[in-house]
Structures are given as structure tokens and as C-alpha cells.
Amino acid sequence: MFNALQRVVGTTKKNTLPRATPLFLVFSIWRNRHLIVNLTKREVVGRYRGSAMGLLWSMLNPVLMLAVYTFVFSVVFQSRWPGGSNSKVEFALILFSGLIVYTLFSECFTRSPDLITSNVNYVKRVVFPIEVLPVVVLGTALFHTAISLFVWLCFYFAFIGIPSLSTLLVPVALIPLMLMTLGVSWIIASLGVYLRDIAQVVAIVNMILMFLSPIFYPISALPEKYRFLVLANPLAFTIEQIRNVLIWGQSISWVSWALQLITGLLVTSVGFYWFQKTRRGFSDVL
């Protein structure tokens, strides 16, 4: 499989290069927008099909997660967020806001290695734009993110009050991470075809990212010499920005956001180029 990947990457066909450009990416997503929406709906509904509660599980899961983390960190460990109050509810909401961001990335990241290998028919037997599969996974993850945000807002309104208007900036704050997640998903999905061990590597990296993300602690709580480990994590900036707009009622740091957006666009372009260049060998390997 590794030799097959080398052969594909090592060859260049002039008629395939334009299909790997950012312009073609935009065109492909727009042209297949209805397909993406329908596949996303099928993915969401299919996940809960056959269960007694159906889509209600998508709301119950974040509620249970919020309750468990609140109990473990604020009751068992007696944790308090620096700069915040001693309220257990506030600590839970701060913690959960970081988990929302991490879960958005994690759902796409961990599903990417098997994305192509679990849809062999799309590669071999059907004329199908397989480049949209990571977009569908991202759409599914965004659905669950929206549900989690709704749960967060309900808890905030019930125990604290009306959220700040800065809450409306949450979708904007997530854009750089969404772009970066999409680019990484294309790369991992492609590597998953040729290197089957990539799933194990992704699981380990995913766990490391969780503990190196400022979810359970603020960056300021780390010693100065270790902060670079967290700041190098692409999730750290988005988690901090989401907390600023949700918890502290602050605006986005627009200069840093613009730099993250440029980075996200670059990662997306590179990831899509890699996927389109390596997809020529998918059918041979599968």
C-alpha cells in the first residue's frame, strides 16, 4: 500500500491538476450542495435510527456529559476556574464550552481514517464526488455542535441569565477551525486508504490533543516554559475565543482570528490538493 501511495504521489497528470485547485473545491461543494445536505441528513438520522429516543439522544448526550464533568471536576476535585467565581455552574459552563470546540474537531478527526475504506462502492462502482465525504462528516459534527451550544445556552439562561450579545459571534469564531478540520480530514482520509495504521495514530494524537487543549485549565495556569505546548495546538485559539464570547462577553481578537483564518485556508487548500492527487490510486488499493 505504501508503494502504491508513492507511485500516485510521484506521478503528475496535467489534466488532473486543475481538479485540485481551491477554485475547483468551491465549485465542487457548490455543485454538490444538495447531495451534501442530503447525505448529512442521512448521516444524522441514521446514527439514531432504531433507538427508542431517536434524535433526542443528540441532546441527551451533551446534557449527560455536562453533568458528569461538573460532578467530577467541581465536586470530586473541587476545581475552580482562575478569574471566575466559585460557582459550580459557571465552572461547568466554562469546561463545556471548551469541550464543544474539541468535540467538533475530534468527531471529524477520528472518523477520517475509515472515511474512504468504509465507502468502497463510492470509489469503485459509482461516479461519485468522494471529495465531499469529509464535508458531510463536518456537517454532521456541526449539527451536534449546534445541539451542544443549544444545551449550553439553556443551562446559562436557567442558572445565570441572558447571555451576552457576543454569543452571536460563535459561528464566526469557529470558521478557522472548520477550515483547518476540513483540510486535515482530507489528508487523513487519503492516508487511511494506503496506511491502515493511521487509525491507531489518530486515536493517540486525538487523546494528546485533548489534554494539550485548554479545556480543563486556562493557558495562564501553566508555567511559562510549558505554554508553547498548548499554544502550538490549533484548537487552543478557538477554545479561548469561544470562551471569550460565551462566558466573558468579549469580542473576537480579530487580528489573531484573521491569521488563524489564513492558516485554515492554507491547510484546506493543501489537504484538498493532497486528496485529489492521491485519489487516483484509491481503486487500485481498495
QUIGIMO-V508443 format. One record per residue. N is the residue number from 1. RES is the residue in one letter. SS is DSSP state (A for helix, B for strand, O for the rest). Layout:
N,RES,SS
N,RES,SS
This chain:
1,M,O
2,F,A
3,N,A
4,A,A
5,L,A
6,Q,A
7,R,A
8,V,A
9,V,A
10,G,A
11,T,O
12,T,O
13,K,O
14,K,A
15,N,A
16,T,A
17,L,A
18,P,A
19,R,A
20,A,A
21,T,O
22,P,A
23,L,A
24,F,A
25,L,A
26,V,A
27,F,A
28,S,A
29,I,A
30,W,A
31,R,A
32,N,O
33,R,A
34,H,A
35,L,A
36,I,A
37,V,A
38,N,A
39,L,A
40,T,A
41,K,A
42,R,A
43,E,A
44,V,A
45,V,A
46,G,A
47,R,A
48,Y,A
49,R,O
50,G,O
51,S,O
52,A,O
53,M,O
54,G,O
55,L,O
56,L,A
57,W,A
58,S,A
59,M,A
60,L,A
61,N,A
62,P,A
63,V,A
64,L,A
65,M,A
66,L,A
67,A,A
68,V,A
69,Y,A
70,T,A
71,F,A
72,V,A
73,F,A
74,S,A
75,V,A
76,V,A
77,F,O
78,Q,O
79,S,O
80,R,O
81,W,O
82,P,O
83,G,O
84,G,O
85,S,O
86,N,O
87,S,O
88,K,A
89,V,A
90,E,A
91,F,A
92,A,A
93,L,A
94,I,A
95,L,A
96,F,A
97,S,A
98,G,A
99,L,A
100,I,A
101,V,A
102,Y,A
103,T,A
104,L,A
105,F,A
106,S,A
107,E,A
108,C,A
109,F,A
110,T,A
111,R,A
112,S,A
113,P,O
114,D,O
115,L,O
116,I,O
117,T,A
118,S,A
119,N,A
120,V,A
121,N,A
122,Y,A
123,V,A
124,K,A
125,R,O
126,V,O
127,V,O
128,F,O
129,P,O
130,I,A
131,E,A
132,V,A
133,L,A
134,P,A
135,V,A
136,V,A
137,V,A
138,L,A
139,G,A
140,T,A
141,A,A
142,L,A
143,F,A
144,H,A
145,T,A
146,A,A
147,I,A
148,S,A
149,L,A
150,F,A
151,V,A
152,W,A
153,L,A
154,C,A
155,F,A
156,Y,A
157,F,A
158,A,A
159,F,A
160,I,O
161,G,O
162,I,O
163,P,O
164,S,O
165,L,A
166,S,A
167,T,A
168,L,A
169,L,A
170,V,A
171,P,A
172,V,A
173,A,A
174,L,A
175,I,A
176,P,A
177,L,A
178,M,A
179,L,A
180,M,A
181,T,A
182,L,A
183,G,A
184,V,A
185,S,A
186,W,A
187,I,A
188,I,A
189,A,A
190,S,A
191,L,A
192,G,A
193,V,A
194,Y,A
195,L,O
196,R,O
197,D,O
198,I,A
199,A,A
200,Q,A
201,V,A
202,V,A
203,A,A
204,I,A
205,V,A
206,N,A
207,M,A
208,I,A
209,L,A
210,M,A
211,F,A
212,L,O
213,S,O
214,P,O
215,I,O
216,F,O
217,Y,O
218,P,O
219,I,A
220,S,A
221,A,A
222,L,O
223,P,O
224,E,A
225,K,A
226,Y,A
227,R,A
228,F,A
229,L,A
230,V,A
231,L,A
232,A,O
233,N,O
234,P,A
235,L,A
236,A,A
237,F,A
238,T,A
239,I,A
240,E,A
241,Q,A
242,I,A
243,R,A
244,N,A
245,V,A
246,L,A
247,I,O
248,W,O
249,G,O
250,Q,O
251,S,O
252,I,O
253,S,O
254,W,A
255,V,A
256,S,A
257,W,A
258,A,A
259,L,A
260,Q,A
261,L,A
262,I,A
263,T,A
264,G,A
265,L,A
266,L,A
267,V,A
268,T,A
269,S,A
270,V,A
271,G,A
272,F,A
273,Y,A
274,W,A
275,F,A
276,Q,A
277,K,A
278,T,A
279,R,A
280,R,A
281,G,A
282,F,A
283,S,A
284,D,A
285,V,A
286,L,O
